[in-house]
């Protein structure tokens, strides 16, 4: 069973790219716009009826499109009952995502407003199912909230390096350990690691040093389990100060690594 709720009452709850990004001129795409679309194969008519009834209860009859097919699959024990259990009201808090179920494999993707809701949605599904089911949690915290988590974890601290080098100090590694945990909490989105320096010394050398430090941070986080493809590194050198370079304190603030969600 594959559930791909789309646009309901003006708010994006679930989204599937083949419906939202294709040419809207076709009749089917027009019909699906703003609807909850249930598609895929179910074992029998009773399962189909139970799933559709639950969706209509949650989203309203007029907002559910039935594209389910009956037959051709052999379900695990109590499959239909389990499917209706995982269709909870909290799913309406997931945006731009989809729920996919294949036998005892459950995959949930999409955006949620905060980390607490991310954990709650998946925990609710997990506790409603027996241990034979596995759940792939692909939920991520929405961009604004996710950036807030990163900023709060860094908490105006500076990732420290040895003077004039791209070698992390123990204090710098400790901060990155915390940042790695925060990145995993928000679903490992794509993040830009931007190195910055103060204005002392040669600008070209500072740009190179800032890039080397950003790459050191990237490699450290990859070693901590953050997927390499989600991290990019760049060096801004002294060009984007956040404080005056005329004081020791200001220069210290400018020598920093910035963690920015891609696209922001």
C-alpha positions as CSV (number, residue, x, y, z in Angstrom):
1,X,0.0,0.0,0.0
2,X,1.3,3.4,-0.9
3,X,-0.4,6.5,0.5
4,X,0.4,9.9,-1.0
5,X,-1.8,12.5,0.6
6,X,-1.5,15.8,-1.3
7,X,-3.1,19.2,-0.8
8,X,-6.0,19.5,1.6
9,X,-7.9,22.6,2.6
10,X,-5.1,24.9,1.4
11,X,-2.3,23.3,3.4
12,X,0.2,20.8,2.1
13,X,0.1,17.6,4.1
14,X,1.6,15.0,1.8
15,X,3.1,15.4,-1.6
16,X,4.2,13.2,-4.4
17,X,6.3,14.7,-7.2
18,X,4.6,12.9,-10.0
19,X,1.4,14.7,-9.2
20,X,2.6,18.1,-8.2
21,X,5.4,18.7,-10.6
22,X,4.0,17.2,-13.8
23,X,2.0,19.1,-16.4
24,X,-1.3,20.0,-14.6
25,X,-3.3,20.0,-17.8
26,X,-4.1,16.3,-17.7
27,X,-7.5,15.3,-16.2
28,X,-6.0,12.9,-13.6
29,X,-3.5,15.5,-12.3
30,X,-6.3,18.0,-12.1
31,X,-8.4,15.6,-10.2
32,X,-5.6,14.7,-7.7
33,X,-4.7,18.3,-7.0
34,X,-5.6,19.0,-3.4
35,X,-6.5,15.4,-2.6
36,X,-5.3,12.4,-0.5
37,X,-4.3,9.8,-3.1
38,X,-4.2,6.1,-2.0
39,X,-2.5,4.0,-4.6
40,X,-0.9,0.6,-4.9
41,X,-2.1,-3.0,-4.3
42,X,-4.0,-4.4,-1.3
43,X,-4.8,-8.1,-0.7
44,X,-8.5,-8.0,-0.7
45,X,-11.6,-5.8,-0.8
46,X,-12.0,-5.7,3.0
47,X,-8.5,-4.2,3.3
48,X,-9.3,-1.6,0.6
49,X,-12.6,-0.7,2.3
50,X,-10.9,-0.4,5.8
51,X,-8.1,1.8,4.5
52,X,-10.3,4.1,2.6
53,X,-12.8,4.4,5.5
54,X,-9.9,5.5,7.8
55,X,-8.6,8.0,5.3
56,X,-12.0,9.5,4.8
57,X,-12.5,9.7,8.5
58,X,-9.2,11.6,8.8
59,X,-9.4,13.9,5.8
60,X,-13.0,14.0,4.7
61,X,-14.7,11.9,2.0
62,X,-14.4,14.5,-0.7
63,X,-10.6,14.8,-0.2
64,X,-9.7,11.1,-0.8
65,X,-8.9,9.7,-4.2
66,X,-9.1,5.9,-4.5
67,X,-6.4,4.4,-6.8
68,X,-6.0,1.2,-4.8
69,X,-6.0,-2.1,-6.7
70,X,-7.2,-5.4,-5.1
71,X,-5.2,-8.7,-5.4
72,X,-1.8,-9.9,-6.4
73,X,-0.2,-9.5,-3.0
74,X,0.1,-11.8,0.0
75,X,-0.1,-9.8,3.3
76,X,1.5,-10.6,6.7
77,X,-0.9,-11.6,9.5
78,X,-3.4,-8.9,10.6
79,X,-2.0,-6.5,7.9
80,X,-5.3,-4.7,7.3
81,X,-5.8,-4.0,11.0
82,X,-2.2,-2.8,11.3
83,X,-2.6,-0.4,8.3
84,X,-5.6,1.3,9.9
85,X,-3.7,1.7,13.1
86,X,-0.8,3.6,11.5
87,X,-3.2,6.1,9.8
88,X,-3.3,8.5,12.8
89,X,-4.3,12.1,13.0
90,X,-0.6,13.0,13.5
91,X,0.0,12.2,9.8
92,X,-1.8,15.4,9.0
93,X,1.1,17.3,10.6
94,X,3.5,15.9,8.0
95,X,4.1,18.1,5.0
96,X,5.5,17.3,1.5
97,X,5.9,13.6,2.2
98,X,4.6,10.2,1.6
99,X,3.8,7.0,3.5
100,X,4.8,3.7,1.8
101,X,4.1,0.3,3.1
102,X,5.5,-2.9,1.5
103,X,4.6,-6.0,3.6
104,X,6.2,-5.3,7.0
105,X,8.4,-2.4,5.7
106,X,7.1,1.1,6.5
107,X,8.7,4.2,5.1
108,X,7.6,7.7,6.0
109,X,9.0,10.8,4.4
110,X,8.2,14.5,4.7
111,X,8.7,17.7,6.7
112,X,7.5,18.3,10.3
113,X,7.4,21.5,12.3
114,X,9.8,20.5,15.0
115,X,11.9,17.6,16.4
116,X,9.4,16.7,19.1
117,X,6.7,16.1,16.4
118,X,9.2,14.2,14.3
119,X,9.8,11.7,17.1
120,X,6.1,11.6,18.1
121,X,4.8,10.7,14.7
122,X,7.2,7.8,14.2
123,X,6.9,6.6,17.8
124,X,3.1,6.5,17.5
125,X,3.4,4.3,14.4
126,X,6.0,2.0,16.0
127,X,4.0,1.4,19.2
128,X,0.9,0.5,17.2
129,X,2.8,-2.3,15.3
130,X,4.4,-5.5,16.4
131,X,8.2,-5.9,16.3
132,X,8.1,-7.7,12.9
133,X,7.6,-4.3,11.3
134,X,10.5,-2.1,10.5
135,X,10.1,1.7,10.1
136,X,12.3,3.9,8.0
137,X,12.1,7.4,9.5
138,X,12.6,9.8,6.6
139,X,11.0,12.8,8.3
140,X,13.0,16.0,8.6
141,X,12.4,19.1,10.6
142,X,11.2,22.0,8.3
143,X,13.9,24.4,7.2
144,X,13.2,27.3,9.6
145,X,13.0,25.1,12.6
146,X,16.0,23.0,11.5
147,X,18.2,26.0,11.2
148,X,17.1,27.1,14.6
149,X,18.3,23.7,16.0
150,X,21.7,24.1,14.4
151,X,22.0,27.7,15.7
152,X,20.9,26.8,19.2
153,X,23.4,23.9,19.4
154,X,26.3,26.0,18.2
155,X,25.1,28.7,20.6
156,X,27.4,31.5,19.4
157,X,30.5,29.3,20.1
158,X,33.4,29.0,17.7
159,X,34.8,25.8,16.4
160,X,38.4,26.1,17.3
161,X,41.5,25.2,15.3
162,X,45.2,25.3,16.0
163,X,46.6,28.8,15.2
164,X,47.1,29.3,11.5
165,X,46.2,25.7,10.7
166,X,43.2,23.5,9.8
167,X,43.7,21.1,12.7
168,X,40.9,21.0,15.2
169,X,41.5,21.5,18.9
170,X,39.9,19.2,21.5
171,X,37.4,22.0,22.2
172,X,36.6,22.2,18.5
173,X,36.0,18.5,18.3
174,X,33.7,18.6,21.3
175,X,31.5,21.2,19.6
176,X,31.4,19.2,16.4
177,X,30.3,16.1,18.3
178,X,27.3,18.1,19.5
179,X,26.7,19.5,16.0
180,X,26.8,16.0,14.6
181,X,24.1,14.9,17.0
182,X,22.0,18.0,16.1
183,X,22.3,17.3,12.4
184,X,21.1,13.7,12.9
185,X,18.1,15.0,15.0
186,X,16.9,17.1,12.1
187,X,17.1,14.3,9.6
188,X,20.5,15.0,8.1
189,X,19.4,17.7,5.5
190,X,21.9,19.2,3.1
191,X,24.1,21.6,5.0
192,X,26.7,24.2,3.8
193,X,29.8,24.4,5.9
194,X,31.3,27.9,5.4
195,X,34.7,28.7,6.8
196,X,35.5,32.3,7.8
197,X,38.6,34.1,9.1
198,X,39.5,37.5,10.5
199,X,41.1,40.2,8.3
200,X,44.7,39.8,9.5
201,X,47.3,38.6,7.0
202,X,47.0,37.9,3.3
203,X,43.4,37.6,1.9
204,X,44.2,34.9,-0.5
205,X,45.8,32.8,2.2
206,X,42.9,33.4,4.5
207,X,40.4,32.2,1.8
208,X,42.5,29.0,1.4
209,X,42.7,28.5,5.2
210,X,38.9,29.0,5.6
211,X,38.2,26.4,2.9
212,X,40.7,24.0,4.5
213,X,39.0,24.4,7.9
214,X,35.6,23.9,6.4
215,X,36.8,20.7,4.7
216,X,38.3,19.5,8.0
217,X,34.8,20.0,9.7
218,X,33.2,18.1,6.8
219,X,35.5,15.2,7.1
220,X,35.1,15.1,10.8
221,X,31.3,15.0,10.6
222,X,31.5,12.3,7.9
223,X,33.6,10.2,10.2
224,X,30.8,10.7,12.8
225,X,28.2,9.2,10.5
226,X,26.8,12.2,8.6
227,X,26.4,11.2,4.9
228,X,29.0,12.8,2.7
229,X,26.5,13.9,0.1
230,X,24.6,16.1,2.6
231,X,27.7,18.2,3.4
232,X,29.4,20.8,1.2
233,X,32.4,23.0,2.2
234,X,33.3,26.5,1.1
235,X,35.7,29.3,2.3
236,X,34.7,32.9,2.6
237,X,38.0,34.1,4.1
238,X,37.7,37.5,5.8
239,X,34.9,38.8,3.5
240,X,31.9,38.2,5.8
241,X,32.7,39.4,9.3
242,X,30.2,39.3,12.1
243,X,32.2,41.6,14.4
244,X,34.8,44.3,14.2
245,X,38.3,43.1,13.3
246,X,39.7,46.0,15.3
247,X,39.5,44.1,18.6
248,X,40.8,40.7,19.8
249,X,37.3,39.7,20.7
250,X,35.9,40.7,17.3
251,X,38.6,38.8,15.4
252,X,37.9,35.7,17.5
253,X,34.2,35.8,16.5
254,X,35.1,36.2,12.9
255,X,37.2,33.1,12.9
256,X,34.3,30.7,12.7
257,X,32.5,27.8,10.8
258,X,29.0,28.6,9.7
259,X,26.4,25.8,9.5
260,X,23.8,26.8,6.9
261,X,20.9,24.7,5.5
262,X,21.4,24.5,1.8
263,X,19.1,26.9,-0.1
264,X,18.9,29.5,2.7
